[in-house]
Amino acid sequence: MSTQESQVRSGNGQGSTPMGTEDFKQLQNEVKSLEVTQAGQAAMIAGAEATQAATQAGTWTTMMAGAGGLILGLFLGISIVKVARQY
C-alpha cells in the first residue's frame, strides 16, 4: 500500500472518518472515469481546432483562386475587346 493510500484510509489524522476498501475503490473508479472524460473532451477540442484550421485554409484557398480567376478574366476581357476593335 502506498503512503497516499494509507493516508486516505486513515483520514490523515485530520478528524476524518476512515475510508473503507469499497469507498477507496469507488473513489478510484470515479477518478478513472473523470480522467477518461477529460481525455475525451481534450480529443474533441483538438478535433474542433483541426476542423477550424482546415476550414480556414480552404476559405483562403478558395479566395485566392477566385482572385486569380478575376484577374485572369479581366486581362482576357481586355484582350478580347482590343482584338474586336481591330476588326
C-alpha positions as CSV (number, residue, x, y, z in Angstrom):
1,M,0.0,0.0,0.0
2,S,1.4,3.4,-0.9
3,T,1.7,6.3,1.5
4,Q,-1.1,8.2,-0.2
5,E,-3.5,5.2,0.1
6,S,-2.7,4.8,3.8
7,Q,-3.2,8.5,4.4
8,V,-6.6,8.4,2.6
9,R,-7.7,5.3,4.5
10,S,-6.6,6.6,7.9
11,G,-8.1,10.1,7.3
12,N,-4.6,11.6,7.5
13,G,-5.1,12.5,11.2
14,Q,-7.4,15.4,10.4
15,G,-10.5,14.1,12.2
16,S,-11.9,12.4,9.1
17,T,-13.6,9.0,9.3
18,P,-11.5,6.1,8.0
19,M,-12.2,5.2,4.4
20,G,-13.1,1.6,3.7
21,T,-11.8,-0.5,0.9
22,E,-15.0,-0.3,-1.0
23,D,-15.1,3.5,-0.6
24,F,-11.5,3.7,-1.8
25,K,-12.2,1.5,-4.9
26,Q,-15.3,3.6,-5.7
27,L,-13.2,6.8,-5.4
28,Q,-10.5,5.3,-7.7
29,N,-13.3,4.4,-10.2
30,E,-14.7,7.9,-10.1
31,V,-11.2,9.4,-10.7
32,K,-10.6,7.0,-13.6
33,S,-14.0,7.9,-15.1
34,L,-13.1,11.6,-14.8
35,E,-9.8,11.0,-16.5
36,V,-11.4,9.3,-19.4
37,T,-14.0,12.1,-19.7
38,Q,-11.3,14.7,-19.6
39,A,-9.3,12.8,-22.3
40,G,-12.4,12.6,-24.5
41,Q,-13.0,16.3,-24.1
42,A,-9.4,17.1,-25.0
43,A,-9.7,15.0,-28.1
44,M,-12.9,16.7,-29.1
45,I,-11.4,20.1,-28.7
46,A,-8.3,19.1,-30.8
47,G,-10.7,17.8,-33.5
48,A,-12.7,21.0,-33.5
49,E,-9.5,23.1,-33.8
50,A,-8.2,20.9,-36.6
51,T,-11.6,21.3,-38.4
52,Q,-11.5,25.0,-37.9
53,A,-7.9,25.3,-39.3
54,A,-8.8,23.2,-42.3
55,T,-11.9,25.3,-43.0
56,Q,-9.9,28.5,-42.8
57,A,-7.2,27.1,-45.1
58,G,-10.0,26.1,-47.5
59,T,-11.5,29.5,-47.4
60,W,-8.2,31.2,-48.1
61,T,-7.5,28.8,-51.0
62,T,-10.9,29.5,-52.5
63,M,-10.5,33.2,-52.1
64,M,-7.0,33.1,-53.8
65,A,-8.4,31.0,-56.7
66,G,-11.3,33.4,-57.1
67,A,-9.0,36.4,-57.1
68,G,-6.7,34.7,-59.7
69,G,-9.8,33.9,-61.8
70,L,-10.9,37.5,-61.6
71,I,-7.6,38.9,-62.6
72,L,-7.3,36.4,-65.5
73,G,-10.8,37.2,-66.6
74,L,-10.1,41.0,-66.6
75,F,-7.0,40.5,-68.8
76,L,-8.8,38.1,-71.1
77,G,-11.7,40.6,-71.4
78,I,-9.4,43.5,-72.2
79,S,-7.6,41.3,-74.8
80,I,-10.9,40.3,-76.5
81,V,-12.1,43.9,-76.6
82,K,-8.7,45.0,-78.2
83,V,-8.9,42.3,-80.8
84,A,-12.5,43.0,-81.6
85,R,-11.8,46.7,-82.1
86,Q,-9.1,45.9,-84.7
87,Y,-11.6,44.1,-86.9
